[in-house]
Amino acid sequence: MNFRLVVQPRASQEAEEAAIWYEKQRTGLGKEFVDSIDDGIIPILSNPYQFAVTKKNFRRKVIRRFPFGIFFIIENDIVIIIAIWHFKRKPFGWLRK
């Protein structure tokens, strides 16, 4: 099955803010962060059911090298990314936003 991708605006904003922060830490690190997110989305779209349900019906993919997870739900043939969340932040704090 081919899955379509929808990224919620809040998730895009979280990723953009984190990329800007990483870029300020070191030139090029923000791009590496974005690349890690993009690399994480590939297996999600390939087989989203391989990722465990964490809370309610949300699934999580841990991205490489950075302490972030991509939280998403599956609705029919659509993968919806709800949040890109730093693991040091309040767990599931994005649910309250």
Backbone as a printed PyTorch tensor [residue, N CA C, xyz], in Angstrom:
tensor([[[ 0.8430, -1.1790,  0.0000],
         [ 0.0000,  0.0000,  0.0000],
         [ 0.8880,  1.2420,  0.0000]],

        [[ 0.5150,  2.2080, -0.7970],
         [ 1.2190,  3.4820, -0.8160],
         [ 0.5220,  4.4410,  0.1340]],

        [[ 1.2910,  5.0390,  1.0120],
         [ 0.7430,  5.9780,  1.9810],
         [ 1.0410,  7.4040,  1.5420]],

        [[ 0.0690,  8.2590,  1.7470],
         [ 0.2510,  9.6870,  1.4990],
         [ 0.6630, 10.3470,  2.8110]],

        [[ 1.3580, 11.4410,  2.7080],
         [ 1.8800, 12.1310,  3.8790],
         [ 1.1930, 13.4760,  4.0610]],

        [[ 0.7640, 13.7190,  5.2980],
         [ 0.2480, 15.0260,  5.7000],
         [ 1.0300, 15.4270,  6.9400]],

        [[ 1.5870, 16.6300,  6.9190],
         [ 2.3240, 17.1380,  8.0690],
         [ 1.5230, 18.2920,  8.6520]],

        [[ 1.1430, 18.1420,  9.9180],
         [ 0.4120, 19.2090, 10.5830],
         [ 1.2930, 20.4540, 10.7050]],

        [[ 0.7090, 21.6450, 10.5790],
         [ 1.4940, 22.8770, 10.6720],
         [ 2.3070, 22.9740, 11.9680]],

        [[ 1.7580, 22.5180, 13.0570],
         [ 2.4610, 22.5640, 14.3430],
         [ 3.7390, 21.7290, 14.2900]],

        [[ 3.6870, 20.5680, 13.6500],
         [ 4.8790, 19.7190, 13.5320],
         [ 5.9310, 20.3940, 12.6630]],

        [[ 5.4950, 21.0170, 11.5810],
         [ 6.4350, 21.7460, 10.7210],
         [ 7.0980, 22.8830, 11.4880]],

        [[ 6.3210, 23.5840, 12.2820],
         [ 6.8540, 24.6960, 13.0690],
         [ 7.8700, 24.2010, 14.0940]],

        [[ 7.5580, 23.1020, 14.7780],
         [ 8.4850, 22.5360, 15.7690],
         [ 9.8050, 22.1490, 15.1080]],

        [[ 9.7190, 21.5250, 13.9350],
         [10.9320, 21.1130, 13.2180],
         [11.7290, 22.3290, 12.7630]],

        [[11.0400, 23.3360, 12.2690],
         [11.7310, 24.5460, 11.8000],
         [12.4330, 25.2560, 12.9570]],

        [[11.7600, 25.3700, 14.0960],
         [12.3650, 26.0160, 15.2570],
         [13.5960, 25.2490, 15.7320]],

        [[13.5050, 23.9340, 15.7470],
         [14.6470, 23.1180, 16.1690],
         [15.7970, 23.2480, 15.1780]],

        [[15.4880, 23.2630, 13.8820],
         [16.5380, 23.3990, 12.8650],
         [17.2560, 24.7360, 13.0050]],

        [[16.5010, 25.7870, 13.2690],
         [17.1110, 27.1090, 13.4670],
         [18.0180, 27.0870, 14.6900]],

        [[17.5540, 26.4670, 15.7750],
         [18.3680, 26.3840, 16.9890],
         [19.6580, 25.6150, 16.7230]],

        [[19.5640, 24.4660, 16.0590],
         [20.7620, 23.6700, 15.7510],
         [21.7140, 24.4310, 14.8310]],

        [[21.1660, 25.1680, 13.8910],
         [22.0200, 25.9270, 12.9690],
         [22.8040, 27.0130, 13.7080]],

        [[22.1940, 27.5880, 14.7430],
         [22.8850, 28.5920, 15.5580],
         [24.0140, 27.9680, 16.3730]],

        [[23.8640, 26.6870, 16.6870],
         [24.8950, 26.0050, 17.4550],
         [26.1270, 25.7300, 16.5980]],

        [[25.8700, 25.3500, 15.3460],
         [26.9650, 25.0720, 14.4130],
         [26.4360, 25.1270, 12.9830]],

        [[27.1380, 25.8200, 12.1400],
         [26.7320, 25.9380, 10.7460],
         [26.6260, 24.5370, 10.1150]],

        [[25.4990, 24.2930,  9.4900],
         [25.2620, 23.0160,  8.8280],
         [24.5000, 22.0120,  9.6830]],

        [[24.4830, 22.2310, 11.0120],
         [23.8090, 21.2710, 11.8960],
         [22.2950, 21.3060, 11.7160]],

        [[21.7630, 22.4830, 11.4160],
         [20.3230, 22.5860, 11.1590],
         [19.9140, 21.7590,  9.9530]],

        [[20.7250, 21.7990,  8.9090],
         [20.4470, 20.9940,  7.7150],
         [20.5420, 19.5060,  8.0360]],

        [[21.5270, 19.1270,  8.8540],
         [21.6540, 17.7240,  9.2490],
         [20.4180, 17.2730, 10.0200]],

        [[19.8800, 18.1530, 10.8430],
         [18.6540, 17.8340, 11.5840],
         [17.4910, 17.5950, 10.6190]],

        [[17.3200, 18.5020,  9.6700],
         [16.2420, 18.3610,  8.6810],
         [16.4290, 17.0830,  7.8680]],

        [[17.6610, 16.7970,  7.4760],
         [17.9390, 15.5630,  6.7400],
         [17.5730, 14.3280,  7.5650]],

        [[17.8270, 14.3690,  8.8680],
         [17.4790, 13.2390,  9.7400],
         [15.9710, 13.0370,  9.8060]],

        [[15.2370, 14.1380,  9.8280],
         [13.7740, 14.0290,  9.8160],
         [13.3180, 13.4230,  8.4930]],

        [[13.8580, 13.9440,  7.3910],
         [13.4930, 13.4020,  6.0710],
         [13.8170, 11.9140,  5.9830]],

        [[14.9890, 11.5280,  6.4870],
         [15.3770, 10.1110,  6.4830],
         [14.4390,  9.2770,  7.3580]],

        [[13.9140,  9.8740,  8.4190],
         [12.9850,  9.1660,  9.3000],
         [11.6190,  8.9640,  8.6830]],

        [[11.2380,  9.8630,  7.8030],
         [ 9.9200,  9.7750,  7.1710],
         [ 9.8690,  8.6400,  6.1490]],

        [[10.9850,  8.3350,  5.5270],
         [11.0150,  7.2860,  4.4910],
         [10.4990,  5.9460,  5.0170]],

        [[11.0320,  5.4230,  6.1320],
         [10.4970,  4.1460,  6.6160],
         [ 9.0700,  4.2510,  7.1440]],

        [[ 8.6860,  5.4360,  7.6110],
         [ 7.2970,  5.6120,  8.0560],
         [ 6.3530,  5.4120,  6.8820]],

        [[ 6.6630,  6.0430,  5.7530],
         [ 5.7930,  5.9070,  4.5820],
         [ 5.8640,  4.5170,  3.9690]],

        [[ 6.9980,  3.8620,  4.1400],
         [ 7.1670,  2.5120,  3.6070],
         [ 6.2870,  1.5090,  4.3540]],

        [[ 6.2950,  1.5920,  5.6750],
         [ 5.4940,  0.6820,  6.4920],
         [ 5.2370,  1.3110,  7.8620]],

        [[ 4.2420,  2.1620,  7.9800],
         [ 4.0090,  2.8530,  9.2450],
         [ 3.6000,  1.9250, 10.3870]],

        [[ 3.0940,  0.7500, 10.0650],
         [ 2.6420, -0.1720, 11.1070],
         [ 3.8010, -0.8400, 11.8560]],

        [[ 5.0260, -0.6890, 11.3500],
         [ 6.1680, -1.2850, 12.0400],
         [ 6.5270, -0.5370, 13.3210]],

        [[ 5.9780,  0.6660, 13.5040],
         [ 6.3050,  1.4730, 14.6750],
         [ 5.2340,  1.2990, 15.7400]],

        [[ 5.6950,  1.1040, 16.9510],
         [ 4.7920,  0.8000, 18.0600],
         [ 3.8800,  1.9790, 18.3910]],

        [[ 2.6930,  1.6350, 18.8560],
         [ 1.7630,  2.6460, 19.3570],
         [ 2.2760,  3.0800, 20.7240]],

        [[ 2.3890,  4.3970, 20.9310],
         [ 2.9260,  4.8970, 22.1890],
         [ 1.8440,  5.3350, 23.1550]],

        [[ 0.8890,  6.0770, 22.6980],
         [-0.1950,  6.5690, 23.5440],
         [-1.3800,  6.8290, 22.6380]],

        [[-2.5250,  6.4110, 23.0960],
         [-3.7250,  6.4750, 22.2720],
         [-3.4220,  5.7480, 20.9710]],

        [[-3.5790,  6.3610, 19.8360],
         [-3.2630,  5.7090, 18.5640],
         [-2.0460,  6.3260, 17.8930]],

        [[-1.2250,  7.0100, 18.6680],
         [-0.0390,  7.6600, 18.1210],
         [ 1.1150,  6.6710, 18.0330]],

        [[ 1.8620,  6.7830, 16.9660],
         [ 3.0630,  5.9710, 16.7760],
         [ 4.2640,  6.9030, 16.7590]],

        [[ 5.4490,  6.3260, 17.0140],
         [ 6.6430,  7.1600, 17.1070],
         [ 7.8020,  6.5290, 16.3530]],

        [[ 8.5110,  7.3770, 15.6270],
         [ 9.7610,  6.9980, 14.9800],
         [10.8490,  7.8870, 15.5700]],

        [[11.8530,  7.2740, 16.1720],
         [12.9860,  8.0170, 16.7120],
         [13.9050,  8.3630, 15.5440]],

        [[14.3140,  9.6230, 15.4660],
         [15.2240,  9.9880, 14.3800],
         [16.6620,  9.7750, 14.8220]],

        [[17.5170,  9.5280, 13.8570],
         [18.9160,  9.2480, 14.1740],
         [19.6340, 10.5250, 14.5750]],

        [[20.5490, 10.3800, 15.4700],
         [21.4970, 11.4070, 15.8880],
         [20.9390, 12.5250, 16.7510]],

        [[19.6620, 12.7790, 16.7070],
         [19.0630, 13.8660, 17.4620],
         [18.0110, 13.2920, 18.4140]],

        [[17.8450, 13.9240, 19.5910],
         [16.8970, 13.3800, 20.5750],
         [15.4540, 13.7960, 20.2900]],

        [[14.9810, 13.4440, 19.1180],
         [13.6330, 13.8000, 18.6910],
         [12.8990, 12.5710, 18.1870]],

        [[11.5880, 12.6360, 18.2860],
         [10.7400, 11.6100, 17.7070],
         [ 9.7340, 12.2370, 16.7620]],

        [[ 9.3610, 11.4710, 15.7640],
         [ 8.2990, 11.8690, 14.8470],
         [ 7.0580, 11.1080, 15.3040]],

        [[ 6.0430, 11.8350, 15.7510],
         [ 4.8110, 11.2240, 16.2370],
         [ 3.7470, 11.3540, 15.1570]],

        [[ 3.0790, 10.2370, 14.8720],
         [ 2.1420, 10.2410, 13.7560],
         [ 0.9890,  9.2860, 14.0110]],

        [[-0.0490,  9.4640, 13.2180],
         [-1.1910,  8.5530, 13.2170],
         [-1.4030,  8.0810, 11.7820]],

        [[-2.1300,  6.9910, 11.6720],
         [-2.4530,  6.4370, 10.3560],
         [-3.9720,  6.4650, 10.2170]],

        [[-4.4250,  7.0700,  9.1370],
         [-5.8620,  7.0810,  8.8220],
         [-6.0270,  6.5950,  7.3880]],

        [[-6.5140,  5.3910,  7.2530],
         [-6.6570,  4.7460,  5.9500],
         [-5.3010,  4.6850,  5.2530]],

        [[-5.1210,  5.4170,  4.1650],
         [-3.8450,  5.3940,  3.4390],
         [-3.0520,  6.6850,  3.6500]],

        [[-3.3530,  7.3910,  4.7430],
         [-2.7000,  8.6700,  5.0250],
         [-1.9230,  8.5740,  6.3380]],

        [[-0.6740,  8.9900,  6.2960],
         [ 0.1430,  9.1320,  7.5090],
         [ 0.1310, 10.6140,  7.8530]],

        [[-0.3040, 10.9190,  9.0650],
         [-0.3850, 12.3090,  9.5100],
         [ 0.6350, 12.5250, 10.6110]],

        [[ 1.6210, 13.3610, 10.3300],
         [ 2.6220, 13.6970, 11.3450],
         [ 2.0340, 14.7900, 12.2200]],

        [[ 1.9070, 14.4570, 13.4880],
         [ 1.2840, 15.3470, 14.4620],
         [ 2.3200, 16.2230, 15.1510]],

        [[ 3.4760, 15.6390, 15.4680],
         [ 4.4910, 16.3800, 16.2210],
         [ 5.8830, 15.8570, 15.9100]],

        [[ 6.8330, 16.7630, 16.0190],
         [ 8.2550, 16.4160, 16.0130],
         [ 8.7520, 16.9570, 17.3410]],

        [[ 9.0110, 16.0600, 18.2690],
         [ 9.1260, 16.4240, 19.6730],
         [10.4590, 15.9990, 20.2640]],

        [[11.0820, 16.9120, 21.0000],
         [12.3430, 16.6510, 21.7010],
         [12.0500, 15.7820, 22.9210]],

        [[12.8340, 14.7510, 23.1270],
         [12.5780, 13.8120, 24.2140],
         [12.8200, 14.3920, 25.6040]],

        [[13.5530, 15.5000, 25.6980],
         [13.7850, 16.1120, 27.0090],
         [12.6210, 17.0010, 27.4310]],

        [[11.7700, 17.3250, 26.4960],
         [10.5940, 18.1140, 26.8330],
         [ 9.5820, 17.2150, 27.5130]],

        [[ 8.6080, 17.8120, 28.1280],
         [ 7.5880, 17.0580, 28.8360],
         [ 6.9940, 15.9950, 27.9060]],

        [[ 7.0860, 14.7240, 28.3050],
         [ 6.5690, 13.6580, 27.4420],
         [ 5.1070, 13.8980, 27.0600]],

        [[ 4.8280, 13.7790, 25.8260],
         [ 3.4930, 13.9580, 25.2730],
         [ 2.9210, 15.3430, 25.5460]],

        [[ 3.8030, 16.3170, 25.7880],
         [ 3.3730, 17.6910, 25.9630],
         [ 2.6810, 18.2190, 24.7220]],

        [[ 3.0550, 17.6850, 23.5830],
         [ 2.4350, 18.0970, 22.3220],
         [ 0.9530, 17.7380, 22.2760]],

        [[ 0.5320, 16.7720, 23.0870],
         [-0.8890, 16.4330, 23.1120],
         [-1.7310, 17.5680, 23.7010]],

        [[-1.1010, 18.3660, 24.5570],
         [-1.8090, 19.4500, 25.2270],
         [-1.8680, 20.7170, 24.3790]],

        [[-1.0350, 20.7940, 23.3410],
         [-0.9980, 22.0090, 22.5160],
         [-2.1930, 22.0880, 21.6110]]])
